[in-house]
Amino acid sequence: MLEVSSEDNYVGGEFRGKKRKAAVTAGKLQAVGSGILNKNAHGEFLRAENHMLRLQLVRKTKELEAEQIWRLELELHFMKKENDFLKRQLEEFKAENEFYKKTAKPQKTRRLCRFCKEYADHDYRNCPQRRASACSEEDDGSN
């Protein structure tokens, strides 16, 4: 047994500055004079220890399998929720797409302009290049 004394540094109260004594004992018991009596006893001891280790291994394996199954079920549960959310979102997008298909103005078809020889949203009558050239001819002719 070992005696240890310590001083308390507690500042506010009646325990200030008191010395305390504590007895400490060794945590591990030591067996004196224990030895192996014969080889058969040692073999039985090893068999029993192996049996216990096998049982522990089986138990731990089952625990790990159960934990893995639990995690997979939890992941599956969250994936189902996410899948349901994505299906609802897809239906909303489809409805929005149908709405825009019905209400959107159709795009003009591009036609070949005979003046500028391009496929554009205008034709020969209202070609911007033709108008620009007509304006420049008027400016040249008036001088």
C-alpha positions in Angstrom: 0.0 0.0 0.0 1.3 3.4 -1.0 0.3 6.7 0.7 -0.1 9.9 -1.2 -0.8 13.3 0.2 -2.0 16.3 -1.7 -2.9 19.8 -0.9 -6.2 21.2 -2.0 -6.0 24.5 -3.9 -9.7 25.2 -3.7 -10.1 29.0 -3.3 -13.6 29.6 -2.0 -14.7 27.6 1.0 -13.7 25.8 4.1 -11.5 23.2 2.4 -8.9 25.7 1.6 -5.4 24.5 2.4 -6.3 21.1 4.0 -4.1 18.2 3.4 -5.6 14.9 2.4 -4.2 11.4 2.5 -5.2 8.6 0.2 -4.2 5.0 0.1 -3.4 3.4 -3.2 -3.3 -0.3 -3.8 -2.0 -2.2 -6.8 -4.7 -2.7 -9.5 -3.6 -6.1 -10.7 -3.6 -9.1 -8.5 -0.6 -11.4 -8.9 -1.0 -15.1 -8.4 1.8 -16.7 -6.4 2.8 -20.3 -7.1 0.3 -20.9 -10.0 1.8 -23.2 -12.6 0.8 -25.7 -15.2 0.3 -29.1 -13.5 0.4 -31.3 -16.6 0.1 -31.2 -20.4 -3.5 -32.5 -20.5 -4.7 -29.6 -18.3 -2.9 -27.2 -20.6 -4.5 -28.7 -23.7 -7.9 -28.5 -22.1 -7.3 -24.9 -21.2 -6.3 -24.1 -24.8 -9.3 -25.9 -26.2 -11.6 -23.9 -23.9 -9.9 -20.7 -24.9 -10.2 -21.5 -28.6 -13.9 -22.4 -28.1 -14.5 -19.0 -26.4 -12.7 -17.2 -29.1 -14.8 -19.0 -31.8 -17.9 -18.0 -30.0 -16.8 -14.4 -29.7 -15.9 -14.4 -33.4 -19.3 -15.7 -34.4 -21.1 -13.2 -32.1 -19.0 -10.3 -33.5 -19.6 -11.4 -37.1 -23.4 -11.5 -36.5 -23.2 -8.0 -34.9 -21.4 -6.6 -37.8 -23.8 -8.2 -40.3 -26.7 -6.9 -38.4 -25.2 -3.4 -38.4 -24.4 -3.6 -42.1 -28.0 -4.7 -42.8 -29.3 -1.8 -40.6 -27.2 0.7 -42.5 -28.3 -0.6 -45.9 -32.0 -0.5 -44.8 -31.5 3.1 -43.6 -29.8 4.0 -46.9 -32.6 2.4 -48.9 -35.2 4.3 -46.8 -33.5 7.6 -47.7 -33.1 6.6 -51.3 -36.8 5.9 -51.5 -37.6 9.3 -50.1 -35.3 11.0 -52.5 -36.7 8.9 -55.4 -40.3 10.0 -54.4 -39.2 13.6 -54.3 -37.5 13.4 -57.7 -40.6 11.8 -59.2 -42.8 14.6 -57.9 -40.3 17.1 -59.3 -40.3 15.4 -62.7 -44.1 15.6 -62.8 -44.0 19.3 -62.0 -41.4 19.8 -64.7 -43.5 17.9 -67.2 -46.6 20.0 -66.3 -44.6 23.2 -66.7 -43.2 22.0 -70.0 -46.8 21.2 -71.3 -47.9 24.7 -70.2 -45.1 26.3 -72.1 -45.8 24.2 -75.2 -49.4 25.3 -75.2 -48.8 29.0 -74.5 -45.5 29.7 -76.2 -45.4 31.5 -79.5 -44.1 29.2 -82.3 -40.8 30.2 -83.7 -40.8 31.8 -87.2 -39.7 29.7 -90.0 -36.6 31.0 -91.7 -36.9 31.7 -95.4 -34.4 32.3 -98.1 -34.0 36.0 -98.9 -33.4 36.5 -102.6 -31.5 39.7 -102.0 -28.9 38.7 -99.4 -29.1 34.9 -100.3 -29.4 33.9 -96.6 -31.9 32.0 -94.6 -33.4 34.6 -92.3 -36.6 35.9 -90.6 -37.2 38.3 -93.5 -37.7 38.0 -97.3 -36.9 40.1 -100.3 -39.6 42.8 -99.6 -38.2 43.8 -96.2 -34.5 42.8 -96.4 -32.4 45.2 -94.2 -29.5 45.1 -96.7 -31.8 46.1 -99.5 -33.3 49.0 -97.5 -29.8 50.1 -96.6 -28.7 50.1 -100.2 -31.9 51.9 -101.3 -31.2 54.6 -98.7 -27.6 55.0 -99.9 -28.8 55.3 -103.5 -31.2 58.0 -102.6 -28.5 59.9 -100.7 -26.2 59.6 -103.8 -28.9 60.6 -106.3 -30.0 63.8 -104.4 -26.6 65.4 -104.6 
